[in-house]
Amino acid sequence: MDNSKISELEDAGKKIKLYLLDEKFKDNKLRYAAQSILASVVLAFVLLWLDSFIDFVIISALGATTFILFAMPQQSASIPRRVIGGYITGIVVGKTFLFLLNIIEASIQQNILVNIFGAISVGITIFLMTIINTEHPPAVGVSLVIILHGYEWRTLLLIVVAVILLKLVQSVLKKWLIDLL
């Protein structure tokens, strides 16, 4: 019996095996460690560069993107169209709804309106990402954060440049990276 196996469940006549450790880990320990360290190093350089420009809320989205790029490098979620296009979509929708919010906000209690516009911007971002094939979940959060914090275009451009840098490094190393999931 495998040491990492926790239990087996019966589900409509099928056995489902639950493992504490990923089955691929056993044969790829070095790659798991190397890709995780690589992701940390690349993100550290990006964060050091961005530190004075962007707050932690946006940086958390970049952390999620780093996970996708370095833990799932061969998946469709890691293609440039989705990663870069997703951020551009989220930024454009967020800035559009922030503009609309600034026009309307004088007539309604601001906190309620910010929450409503934030929720709508997330829904519109999801809709647009799915119809133009730029699905990238971390970038949806950027749309919401723009409504909540009102970032300037300069900051948002830096985010796109950071995403491009992350994707560029991942693309250069992609032939050595494996999907860890």
Disulfide bonds with the S-S distance in Angstrom:
none
